[in-house]
Amino acid sequence: MKIGIDLDDVMAICSVPYLRRFAQEFNVELPDESQIGWHLLSQKESGTGYDAVVPGLEHVTPEQRDQFRIRLYDSTFFAELEVYKDCPAVLERLVAAGHELYFITARAERRRYITETWLREKGIFDHAKAVHPRGRYDPAGSAEYKVRLAKELELDAFCEDDVVISQRLAQSGVRVFLFDQPWNREVKGDRITRVAGWTDLTQHLELS
């Protein structure tokens, strides 16, 4: 199979360190770590104040959020992320089994060097046939960008965590292995298979 693999929160543990820094910066109270995720930065229900979800979040303006994100992403943040425990070993097994892997991230092209350096340091760079984007990043949206690449590369499957992206990929005919996260628990659909992590993925791909 040709398999596309997302980076943040699929290979790299991203949301937890990001939100820890966010909480420290703005004095926001986070829930139990097992429930930390991107969903905390948005309202869960119409008419529910941010403070009812995450105490203190109502005091953080959209402009402050944007400034924080840009400042953090332009720092050494991506270089300091940890890789999911079983990820390197499973990637090696996938390649040994004959699968072609493509690392596809919606990170901006200007972050390519820090991204590829991280992949090399974690010992997983060489498992991929290619790392995208290579000057083809689509600013119109991550979902459109990944669907377009999936078609160009003729991918059979995609490992993803994002709600919108996983749904769009499935609608386009790509089988999605949805890596379970607090923010995507409601996602279901044809061609979407929820996996608990990298070891669980091996069961679905019948790796011995």
Steps between C-alpha positions, in 0.01 A plus 500: 500500500593864455441666835501870582593584858428824682766633734358697794304286748554190285880470501587797723337577835394858434174610664599427860825705506332776297210532744728479802689801366172672414366445852820633655500807275139599565441351847240257366396190692529172309308178574651158563784440255322209332237748382735775382449581134422756234128480574567695820570813297146518365152498643350152533139610485321800356437757771755350738765744616865411463539516877248214533740279305841630604514751788677818394473447126233766464764764577722402204413687181526345150784742425692385806454138396631570151800692630579222746475229233724685255757581767507141628516341155785732402697393807664162565162344586484250212859389560421413861197275442509137609415215265223254594659201669429225245511716189861439380479122540164476323613721212797268452268200493272667248789562263629144550154371408516683169284804570598840355486781755456872434528748785249777429476798731310827470794684655619792290784445256721737700498243780630222276855505637397470865246230406745286303769545765255372763411199284869415460571538871214262580635248248191497279584732210627220274180299539315745275503509121454876531420773749241756390455786446777561250404846388143388435331610821144610440417798722128461423475227759663191639213273399507605135878475498508146638216376280680638194826334597322171576364499146832600342688230690218247452494421871304202625486613862580792728588518870337816636360654819323814377119491486445692176800356316411140584142549381607667176755228426238229560251681276763508225536121515810466717490257791574690822662359811379755755742521791282530808521839672265688737403742222391238244293261713179583313639426154355197323436405141564273208870440435592636847659251740581623850831376641626533856858560388786357299489152648127481431565605141713190447199283582288669235778462241558140609870544562654189650 
